[in-house]
Amino acid sequence: VAHGGGEEALPGSGATLRDLLRSRSVVVSVGLYGLFGFAVIGYEECWSLWCMTKVELGGLGFSSGAIGLSLAISGAALLFINILVYPRVERRLGAIGTAFLFLFVAILFSVTTPTIAV
């Protein structure tokens, strides 16, 4: 479907991709999503390094198997949360409220994780 200057309209809307990319809310949302993804990946990489570091150096001193088990447990927990918890919370709080709640929880876990070694 042609729209305006020969651009394709997005299905279900009168907006083109160019229109969306000019929207401040879309740009902010995509930027925050990228920033959050970057932080999560960094946290996951630091987790593995911290687990393998010797206790004398402030790490947890886990073996490769123990690191794998810890990652498997966290993956199972995330699967449980995504399938059972998230839909119920999203119905009650809405998308934005749920995003803020889970961001708060993520920040809380990030800040308190170093106390595990103490």
Buried (B, 14 or more C-beta within 10 A) or exposed (E): EEBEEEBEBBEEEEBBEEBBEEEEEEEEEEEEEEEEEEEEEEEEEEBBEBBBBEEEEEBBBBEEEEBEEBBEEEEEEEEEEEEEEBEEBBEEBEEEEBBEBBEEEBEEEBEEEEEEEE
